[in-house]
Amino acid sequence: MVDRLLVLGGGTAGTMIVNKLRRRLDVSRWHITVVDRDDAHHYQPGYLFLPFGGYSTEQVTKSRHAFITDGVEFVIAEVDRIDPDANTVSMIDGRVLPYDYLVIASGVSPRPDRTPGMLGSEWRRSIFDFYTLDGAQALADALAEFDGGRFVVHITDLPIKCPVAPLEFTFMADAYFRRRGIRAKVDIVYVTPLSGAFTKPVSSKRLGSMLEVRNVVVETDFLVERVDTEAKTLVSYDEREVPFDLLVTVPLNMGADFVERSGLGDEMNYVPVDKHTLLSNAHPNIFAVGDASDIPTSKAGSVAHFAVEIFCDNFVDHVQGKPMTGSFDGHANCFIESGDGRGLLIDFNYDTEPLTGKYPVPLVGPFSLLTETRANHLGKLAFRWMYWNALLPGRPIPLPSHMSMAGKHTED
């Protein structure tokens, strides 16, 4: 008898899962399949650099096949729906794949269509995004032609992939305009639904002060209702208006449509799971890992990495009928590019906000938490190599999956 593991999504989480579990599950007893709609794996953190000429398309896009280990079947198809009662997944092209265990790792996608006016006549003319490859490429041309005016960076709502990316983009835009000698001609406005620059007090205060030093106006508690394309204005539900000459927006991020069609998601198409084991709240043979789940932490690559480490141990126990003793704590860390060859690093989990200190070695680093340094910038750049050569192949990385308080400083 052969057990069938089916993974929906060949992105960061899905690729790591099949590569790690292929080494740990008996080849004679397990058939592992991963499904995705195409063969293009995108290094999404690289989108941030594309508008400023930092990376080429070739550096952020590679074949999925190249990173899926031998012994794993890769199916290129678009998922239509999951039937959890029949333990099958139907594809748009009519194929049906059975499973014994299912992992949903389909991530999230920007949905500009969910905000009235965003996809109107100004889309890719004066309104751009950088959360997609073609959006980042189009924005590069728009920035090169922009000579001054009101430049607005906007977040529609949370959660979003890599919640620090809009801040990074703002810092980098400030540096970019200074390099071009036109910063005095540009009014930069950062528009957020949050009450501050970020989600937690210590980091929000630090990042907010960095925006203030850069003469960036912050418009908080702004929940966009629509985009008025004729007036080139963001309009909030409380009728505030933010005009723009060039708008860089982060649209609403939502889970895959097939999750909704399958009746497995919440109102944002995220799969409700136990936040420690990632097991579906409704089905004992379905997991959701990475951005596809509703766990209350950042939708970031580091979360996928740390969660996958614990998930794989738990999965091996689960399929053997043993209790899942591993508990994911929501650990995340993110480099924050701040422009001019410097950056910050934040490290946090479900219960502990980003704090100052050193990482990963207490008191030594080499990375500094919530402090701008050259080393943090270099760490951000080096991560692309680590992603392609260590993270995706599922090789061991000497970083603890659980967050440690060693080397961190609490603040009142």
C-alpha positions as CSV (number, residue, x, y, z in Angstrom):
1,M,0.0,0.0,0.0
2,V,1.3,3.5,-1.0
3,D,0.4,6.6,0.9
4,R,-0.1,9.7,-1.2
5,L,1.0,13.2,-0.1
6,L,-0.2,16.0,-2.3
7,V,1.2,19.5,-1.9
8,L,-0.7,22.4,-3.6
9,G,1.9,25.1,-4.4
10,G,5.5,25.0,-5.5
11,G,6.6,28.2,-3.8
12,T,8.8,28.6,-0.8
13,A,6.9,26.5,1.7
14,G,5.7,23.8,-0.8
15,T,9.2,23.3,-2.3
16,M,10.9,23.0,1.1
17,I,8.3,20.5,2.3
18,V,8.6,18.1,-0.6
19,N,12.4,18.3,-0.5
20,K,12.6,17.6,3.2
21,L,9.9,14.9,3.4
22,R,11.3,13.1,0.4
23,R,14.4,12.4,2.4
24,R,12.4,11.3,5.5
25,L,9.5,9.2,4.1
26,D,10.1,5.7,2.8
27,V,10.2,5.9,-1.0
28,S,8.6,2.5,-1.3
29,R,5.6,3.6,0.8
30,W,5.1,7.2,-0.1
31,H,4.2,8.9,-3.4
32,I,4.8,12.7,-3.1
33,T,3.3,15.1,-5.7
34,V,3.5,18.9,-5.9
35,V,1.2,21.0,-8.1
36,D,1.6,24.5,-9.4
37,R,0.2,26.4,-12.3
38,D,3.6,27.0,-14.0
39,D,7.3,26.2,-13.9
40,A,8.5,29.7,-12.8
41,H,9.7,30.0,-9.2
42,H,10.0,33.7,-8.2
43,Y,12.3,35.0,-5.5
44,Q,9.7,37.5,-4.3
45,P,12.0,39.6,-2.0
46,G,13.8,40.6,-5.2
47,Y,10.8,42.4,-6.5
48,L,11.7,45.2,-4.0
49,F,14.9,45.9,-5.9
50,L,13.7,45.7,-9.5
51,P,12.1,49.2,-9.6
52,F,15.5,50.7,-8.6
53,G,17.6,48.6,-11.0
54,G,19.0,46.4,-8.3
55,Y,18.2,43.0,-9.7
56,S,17.6,41.6,-13.2
57,T,14.6,39.4,-14.0
58,E,16.9,36.4,-14.4
59,Q,18.1,36.8,-10.8
60,V,14.6,36.5,-9.3
61,T,13.1,33.9,-11.6
62,K,14.2,30.2,-12.1
63,S,12.6,26.9,-13.0
64,R,10.6,25.2,-10.3
65,H,11.8,21.8,-11.7
66,A,15.4,22.8,-10.8
67,F,14.6,22.9,-7.1
68,I,12.3,19.9,-6.7
69,T,14.2,16.8,-5.7
70,D,14.2,13.6,-7.6
71,G,11.5,11.2,-6.5
72,V,8.8,14.0,-6.3
73,E,6.2,14.2,-9.1
74,F,5.7,17.8,-10.3
75,V,2.4,18.5,-12.0
76,I,1.8,21.7,-13.9
77,A,-1.9,22.5,-13.6
78,E,-4.3,25.0,-12.1
79,V,-6.4,23.8,-9.2
80,D,-10.1,24.0,-9.5
81,R,-11.3,22.7,-6.1
82,I,-10.6,20.3,-3.2
83,D,-13.1,17.7,-2.2
84,P,-12.1,16.9,1.4
85,D,-14.8,14.2,1.8
86,A,-13.5,12.3,-1.3
87,N,-9.8,13.2,-0.6
88,T,-9.4,14.4,-4.2
89,V,-8.2,17.6,-5.9
90,S,-9.7,18.5,-9.3
91,M,-7.8,20.6,-11.8
92,I,-9.2,23.1,-14.3
93,D,-8.2,20.8,-17.1
94,G,-10.3,18.0,-15.7
95,R,-7.6,15.9,-14.1
96,V,-8.4,14.6,-10.6
97,L,-5.6,13.8,-8.1
98,P,-6.3,11.6,-5.0
99,Y,-4.5,12.1,-1.7
100,D,-4.2,10.6,1.7
101,Y,-2.6,13.7,3.1
102,L,-2.9,17.2,1.7
103,V,-0.8,20.3,2.3
104,I,-2.1,23.6,1.0
105,A,0.9,25.9,0.3
106,S,-0.7,28.1,-2.3
107,G,0.4,31.4,-0.8
108,V,-1.4,34.7,-1.3
109,S,-1.8,37.1,-4.3
110,P,-2.4,40.8,-4.7
111,R,-6.0,41.6,-5.6
112,P,-6.3,45.2,-7.0
113,D,-9.7,44.2,-8.4
114,R,-11.1,44.2,-4.8
115,T,-10.6,48.0,-4.4
116,P,-13.0,50.1,-6.6
117,G,-11.1,52.2,-9.1
118,M,-7.7,50.7,-8.5
119,L,-7.7,48.8,-11.8
120,G,-9.2,51.7,-13.6
121,S,-7.8,53.9,-16.3
122,E,-4.7,54.9,-14.2
123,W,-3.5,51.4,-13.6
124,R,0.1,51.1,-14.8
125,R,0.0,54.8,-15.8
126,S,0.0,56.6,-12.4
127,I,-0.9,53.6,-10.2
128,F,1.6,50.8,-9.8
129,D,2.4,47.9,-7.5
130,F,5.6,46.0,-6.9
131,Y,4.3,42.8,-5.4
132,T,4.2,41.2,-8.8
133,L,7.1,40.7,-11.3
134,D,5.4,42.6,-14.1
135,G,4.3,45.3,-11.7
136,A,7.8,45.9,-10.4
137,Q,9.1,46.0,-14.0
138,A,6.5,48.6,-15.0
139,L,7.3,50.6,-11.9
140,A,11.0,50.8,-12.9
141,D,10.0,52.7,-16.1
142,A,7.6,55.0,-14.2
143,L,10.2,55.9,-11.6
144,A,12.8,56.7,-14.2
145,E,10.4,59.1,-15.8
146,F,9.1,60.7,-12.6
147,D,10.6,64.2,-12.1
148,G,8.7,65.4,-9.1
149,G,5.3,65.7,-7.4
150,R,3.3,63.9,-4.8
151,F,4.6,60.3,-4.4
152,V,2.3,58.1,-2.3
153,V,3.1,54.6,-0.9
154,H,-0.1,52.9,0.2
155,I,-1.1,49.7,2.0
156,T,-4.7,48.7,1.3
157,D,-5.2,46.4,4.3
158,L,-3.4,43.7,6.4
159,P,-2.2,41.0,6.4
160,I,0.1,41.3,3.4
161,K,3.2,39.4,2.2
162,C,6.3,40.8,3.9
163,P,4.6,43.6,5.9
164,V,7.9,45.5,6.1
165,A,8.3,45.7,2.3
166,P,6.2,48.9,1.9
167,L,8.5,50.6,4.5
168,E,11.5,49.3,2.7
169,F,10.2,50.6,-0.6
170,T,9.7,54.1,1.0
171,F,13.2,54.2,2.4
172,M,14.7,53.1,-0.9
173,A,12.5,55.6,-2.9
174,D,13.8,58.4,-0.7
175,A,17.4,57.4,-1.4
176,Y,16.7,56.9,-5.1
177,F,15.3,60.5,-5.4
178,R,18.2,61.9,-3.5
179,R,20.6,60.1,-5.8
180,R,18.8,61.7,-8.8
181,G,18.9,65.1,-7.2
182,I,15.2,65.6,-7.2
183,R,14.2,64.8,-3.6
184,A,13.3,68.4,-2.9
185,K,10.8,68.2,-5.7
186,V,9.1,65.1,-4.3
187,D,6.6,65.0,-1.5
188,I,6.5,61.4,-0.1
189,V,3.4,60.2,1.8
190,Y,3.2,56.9,3.5
191,V,-0.5,55.8,3.8
192,T,-1.3,52.9,6.2
193,P,-4.3,51.3,7.8
194,L,-2.3,50.9,11.0
195,S,-2.1,53.5,13.8
196,G,1.6,53.8,13.3
197,A,4.5,52.9,10.9
198,F,4.4,49.2,12.0
199,T,2.4,46.8,14.1
200,K,4.3,46.8,17.4
201,P,5.2,49.7,19.8
202,V,9.0,49.4,19.9
203,S,9.4,48.8,16.1
204,S,6.7,51.3,15.2
205,K,8.4,54.0,17.1
206,R,11.8,53.2,15.6
207,L,10.5,52.9,12.0
208,G,8.3,56.0,12.4
209,S,11.2,58.1,13.5
210,M,13.1,56.9,10.4
211,L,10.3,58.1,8.2
212,E,10.2,61.4,10.1
213,V,14.0,62.0,9.6
214,R,13.5,61.4,5.9
215,N,10.7,64.0,5.7
216,V,8.0,61.4,4.9
217,V,4.5,62.3,5.9
218,V,2.6,59.4,7.5
219,E,-1.1,59.1,7.1
220,T,-2.4,56.6,9.6
221,D,-5.6,54.7,10.2
222,F,-6.5,55.1,6.5
223,L,-8.9,52.4,5.3
224,V,-9.2,53.0,1.5
225,E,-12.8,52.8,0.2
226,R,-12.0,53.6,-3.5
227,V,-9.5,55.2,-5.8
228,D,-10.8,58.3,-7.7
229,T,-8.9,58.0,-11.0
230,E,-10.1,61.3,-12.4
231,A,-9.0,63.3,-9.4
232,K,-6.0,60.9,-8.8
233,T,-7.0,60.6,-5.1
234,L,-7.2,57.9,-2.5
235,V,-10.5,58.1,-0.7
236,S,-11.0,56.5,2.7
237,Y,-14.2,55.2,4.4
238,D,-14.2,58.2,6.7
239,E,-14.0,60.5,3.6
240,R,-10.3,61.6,4.0
241,E,-8.6,62.1,0.7
242,V,-4.9,61.7,-0.3
243,P,-4.0,63.0,-3.7
244,F,-1.2,61.6,-5.7
245,D,0.8,62.1,-8.9
246,L,2.4,58.7,-8.6
247,L,0.8,56.0,-6.4
248,V,2.6,52.8,-5.4
249,T,0.0,50.6,-3.8
250,V,0.0,47.3,-2.0
251,P,-3.4,45.9,-3.0
252,L,-5.4,43.6,-0.8
253,N,-3.7,40.2,-0.4
254,M,-5.9,37.2,-0.5
255,G,-5.5,33.4,-0.5
256,A,-6.2,31.2,-3.6
257,D,-9.6,31.3,-5.1
258,F,-9.8,27.5,-5.1
259,V,-9.7,27.6,-1.3
260,E,-12.9,29.6,-1.4
261,R,-14.5,27.3,-4.0
262,S,-13.6,24.3,-1.8
263,G,-15.2,25.8,1.3
264,L,-12.0,25.6,3.2
265,G,-11.2,29.3,3.8
266,D,-12.2,32.3,5.8
267,E,-13.4,35.6,4.1
268,M,-9.8,36.2,2.9
269,N,-9.4,32.7,1.5
270,Y,-6.9,31.8,4.3
271,V,-7.2,28.2,5.7
272,P,-8.0,28.1,9.4
273,V,-5.4,26.0,11.2
274,D,-4.0,25.3,14.6
275,K,-1.4,28.0,14.9
276,H,1.2,25.6,16.5
277,T,0.8,22.5,14.4
278,L,-0.7,24.0,11.1
279,L,-3.2,21.2,11.0
280,S,-6.6,22.2,9.6
281,N,-9.3,22.9,12.2
282,A,-11.8,20.9,10.1
283,H,-9.9,18.0,8.5
284,P,-7.4,15.7,10.2
285,N,-5.4,15.0,7.0
286,I,-5.1,18.6,5.7
287,F,-2.4,21.1,6.6
288,A,-1.9,24.7,5.5
289,V,1.7,26.0,5.6
290,G,3.2,29.4,4.7
291,D,1.1,32.3,3.6
292,A,-2.0,30.1,2.8
293,S,-2.9,29.7,6.5
294,D,-4.6,32.1,8.9
295,I,-1.9,32.0,11.6
296,P,-1.5,35.4,13.3
297,T,2.1,36.2,12.2
298,S,3.8,37.8,9.3
299,K,3.3,36.3,5.8
300,A,7.0,36.1,5.1
301,G,9.6,33.7,3.8
302,S,11.2,33.3,7.3
303,V,7.9,32.2,8.7
304,A,7.6,29.5,6.1
305,H,11.2,28.4,6.8
306,F,10.8,28.1,10.5
307,A,7.3,26.6,10.3
308,V,8.3,24.0,7.8
309,E,11.1,22.8,10.0
310,I,8.6,22.1,12.8
311,F,5.9,20.9,10.4
312,C,8.1,18.2,8.9
313,D,8.8,16.7,12.3
314,N,5.2,16.8,13.2
315,F,4.1,15.3,9.9
316,V,6.3,12.3,10.3
317,D,4.8,11.7,13.8
318,H,1.3,12.4,12.6
319,V,1.3,9.8,9.8
320,Q,2.6,7.2,12.3
321,G,-0.3,7.9,14.6
322,K,1.9,9.6,17.2
323,P,1.1,13.0,18.9
324,M,2.5,16.1,17.2
325,T,4.8,17.5,19.9
326,G,6.4,20.2,17.9
327,S,4.9,23.7,18.4
328,F,5.5,26.6,16.0
329,D,5.8,29.8,18.0
330,G,5.2,32.2,15.1
331,H,8.9,33.0,14.7
332,A,9.8,35.5,12.0
333,N,12.7,37.7,11.2
334,C,13.1,40.1,8.4
335,F,15.8,42.3,7.0
336,I,14.6,45.9,6.3
337,E,16.4,47.7,3.6
338,S,16.7,51.4,4.6
339,G,18.6,52.8,1.6
340,D,22.1,54.1,1.2
341,G,23.6,50.6,1.7
342,R,22.2,50.1,5.2
343,G,19.4,48.0,6.7
344,L,17.8,46.8,9.9
345,L,16.7,43.4,11.2
346,I,13.7,42.5,13.2
347,D,13.1,39.2,15.1
348,F,9.8,38.3,16.7
349,N,7.1,35.7,17.3
350,Y,3.4,35.3,18.3
351,D,4.0,36.7,21.8
352,T,7.1,38.9,21.6
353,E,7.4,42.0,19.5
354,P,10.6,43.1,17.7
355,L,13.2,44.3,20.2
356,T,16.7,45.7,20.0
357,G,19.8,43.5,20.4
358,K,22.0,41.2,18.3
359,Y,21.2,38.2,16.1
360,P,21.8,35.3,15.7
361,V,24.6,35.1,18.3
362,P,23.8,37.1,21.5
363,L,25.9,40.1,22.1
364,V,28.0,39.3,18.9
365,G,25.6,39.4,16.0
366,P,26.8,40.0,13.3
367,F,23.4,41.5,12.7
368,S,21.9,44.3,14.8
369,L,18.2,44.3,15.7
370,L,16.2,47.5,14.9
371,T,19.5,49.4,14.2
372,E,20.7,50.6,10.8
373,T,24.0,48.9,9.8
374,R,25.9,48.0,6.7
375,A,26.0,44.4,7.9
376,N,22.2,44.2,7.8
377,H,22.2,45.4,4.2
378,L,24.8,42.8,3.2
379,G,22.8,40.2,5.0
380,K,19.7,41.1,3.0
381,L,21.7,40.8,-0.3
382,A,23.3,37.5,0.8
383,F,20.0,36.0,1.5
384,R,19.2,35.6,-2.2
385,W,22.1,33.2,-2.6
386,M,21.0,31.3,0.6
387,Y,17.5,31.1,-0.7
388,W,18.4,29.5,-4.0
389,N,21.2,27.3,-2.7
390,A,20.2,26.2,0.8
391,L,16.6,27.1,1.8
392,L,14.7,25.8,-1.3
393,P,16.7,22.6,-1.6
394,G,15.8,21.9,2.1
395,R,19.4,21.9,3.4
396,P,20.0,22.4,7.1
397,I,20.4,26.1,8.1
398,P,22.0,26.7,11.5
399,L,19.2,29.0,12.8
400,P,16.9,28.0,15.6
401,S,13.2,27.5,14.5
402,H,12.0,29.0,17.8
403,M,12.6,32.6,18.8
404,S,15.2,33.1,21.5
405,M,15.2,36.1,23.9
406,A,19.0,35.8,24.3
407,G,20.7,39.0,23.3
408,K,17.6,41.0,23.1
409,H,16.7,44.1,25.2
410,T,13.2,44.7,26.5
411,E,12.0,48.3,26.8
412,D,9.3,49.9,28.8
